[in-house]
Structures are given as structure tokens and as C-alpha cells.
Amino acid sequence: MAPTRYPAGPRFTTESTTSYDVGLPVLRLVLGAIMAVHGTQKLFGWFNGPGITGTGAFFSGAGYPAGRTMATLAGLTETLGGLGLILGLLTPLAAAAVVGVMINAIAVKWTGAVFGLTGVEFEALIIAAAVTLALTGPGRFALDRALPVLREHRPVYGVLALLLAVVLGAVALLVRN
């Protein structure tokens, strides 16, 4: 029996859409939008936010030196991290940016309560969502798929990005009085 011959030329395969392909972008869009809005509240006073002056005063009152500078860093980190998540661009780093900011948010807000008006359940949920995206990747419908090094997400990228987030978040806490 002769071997089966296939016509010359490229073979195309189509990927079937999975539940991850649908679910991960929803998580990215919602988390990214929440973070981008919070960042622009700090930077520009949009969405009834305090702007740099008000946020800087808050940071100074929370014990951070150079309140306006810290407000700018937090606002840029939230805005750029949020936009990165929305687009699925550099997703491990975007998620890590969110984690780093939320580490500081929890430290500033912490009163010992997890739930209630003084609780940190919202911040904890944001961290959990960001960690999930850092470890799983953005899904198929993301700009990361156009970047050769991130086309195939590897959990090690997320782990390394999260380690960076913890280190930088801790450094920011160490400069706090």
C-alpha cells in the first residue's frame, strides 16, 4: 500500500474558542477598567477623583515622603497597568503593577478588619484577579499574542512578574514613615 500523499503548501489549523478565550478577556476588561479609572482619578481628577494635589496630600498623610511624587507613581501604575490588562499587552507586568499598588493600598487601609467599611476585601479581590491573570496569561484575544516572547504564555513569566511586584511594593512601604 502506497503512503498517503498530501498536497504541497501550508497547512492551516483553526483553534476552537474555549471558555478561557471568552472568560479571561472579561476579567481583563473589568479589572483593567477599574484600575485605569482609579489611576486617572489620581492623575487628572477624572471621575470625581482628587487629582494629583488631593492624592498627594493623602499620600503625605499616610506617611509617604514626597506625596505628589508618590501620587503620580501610583496613578501612572494604576492607569498603565489597567490599560495593559484591557489590551492584553505585557499582561504579566500589567497584573504585577496592580498587585504592587494593592499591596500598598492594603497596608495603608489595614485596621485589622477584612470585611466592612474599614475592611480590605475589595483590595484582596483585586489582588486575586491580578494574580490569576499573571499566572494564566491574557487568553487568546490579546495583544500579547503578537509578541514573540509572550505568544505562548508561560506561568514562569507571571511568577517572575509577581515577585517583582512584591519587591517593589515592599520598597514603597519601606520608604513610608
N, C-alpha and C positions, 0 to 999 in steps of 0.2 A: 504494500500500500504506500503510495507516494505521500510525502508530507504536505500538509495544507499550506498553500501559499496565500499571503495577504498582499493586497495592492500596495505599492510603494507610496510613501508620503507620510505626513504626520498623522498621528492618531490623537484624537481629542477625546477626553473624558469629561463628563459633566459631573460636578459634585451635586449631590442632592442636598437640599436645605434641611438642616437639622434644627432641633429645638434650641440648641445653643446659638445657632446663627440668628435666631429670632429674639431669644431672651437676652443675650449679652448686650446687643445694641440698646435695648430698652433700659437696662441697668446703667449703661454708659451715658445715655442721653439724660436720664433723670438725675443721676449723681453729678454729672458734668454741669448741667444747668444750675443745680443748687449751688455748686461751688463757684461757678462763674458769676452768678448773681451776688453771692456774698463777697466775692473779690471786688466786683465793680461798686458795691456799696461802700467798701473801704476806700477804694481809689478815687472814685468820681462822685460819690454821694448819690448814685443812681438807686432806684427802687427804694426811696426813702432812707437811704443809708447816711451815715455820719460824715462820709468823706475822709480825706487824709487828716484834717485838723482834729475832728472828733475822734477818729480811730486812734490817732497819735496820742491824744490825751488819755484815752482808755488804756493804751499800752503803757504809757508812763505811770498811770495809776496802778497798773498791775505789776509794776516793778521792773519793767524792761527799760534799759537805757535807750536814749535816742528814740523816743516814742514814734515820731513821724517816720523815721527810717524803718523801724520795725513794722509800722502800719503799711508802709509801701511794700516791704518784703512779703508780708502776709497777704496783702491784696494782690500782688503780682503772682504769688504762688497759687492762690486760690483761683484767680482768673485763668492763668495759663494752664494750670492743672485741669481745671474744668473744661476748657476748650480742647485740650488734648484728649480728654475722655470722650467728649462729644464726637470728635473726629476719628477717634481710634488711632491717634497719632502718638507714637512713643508711649504707648499705653502703660508699660511698667513704671516709667518715670512719672507720668501724669498721676497715676494712682499713688505712687510713693509721695508725691508732693502733697496730695490730700492727707495722707497718713501723717506726715510730718507736721502739718498745720494743726491737725486734730489732736495730736499728742499735746501740743501747747494749749489748745483750747480746753482740753480736759484738765490739764494742770492748773490753769487759771480759774476755771469754774469749779473745781473739785471742792466739795464741802463734806464729803463723806456719804452723800446720798447718790444712789444710782438713778432712782425714779423721782418724778415730781418736778416742781418748778426749779429746784436747785440741782436736779439730777443731770446725769451725763448720758442718758440713754440714746439721745439723738446723735451725739458725737460718736458714741460707741457703734451705732448702726452705720454711720458714715465710714468709720474705720473698717468695719467688717465688709462693707460693699467694696471699698477701695482695695482691700487685701484680696478679696475674691477676684477682682479684675486683674490685679497684678499677677496673681498665680495662674489664672485660667487664660489670660490674654483677652483681646477685644472681640474675638469672634471673626467670622469670615468677612463681614461687611465693615471694613475698617481700612484707613489709610496705611496702617502698618503692613498690610498685605503687599503694598507696593515697594516696601523697603526690604532689600535682600536679607539683611541680618534679622529682621523681625517677621519675615513672611511666615515662617513656621515658629510659632511661639514655643518657647521652652520655659518650664517652670523656674529654672535657674535664673533667668532674667528677672522674674518677679521677686525671687528671694534676694538677689543682689540689690535690686532697687529698694526693697523694703528695709534691708539692712542700712542702706544709705539714708533712708527716711528716719529711722530710729536714731542714727548717729547725729544727723543734722538737727532733728527735733530736740535731742538731748543737749546739743551745743547751745541751741537757742534758750533752753531752760536754764543752762548753767550761767548765762550772762544776766539772768533775771535776779534782782535783789531778793 
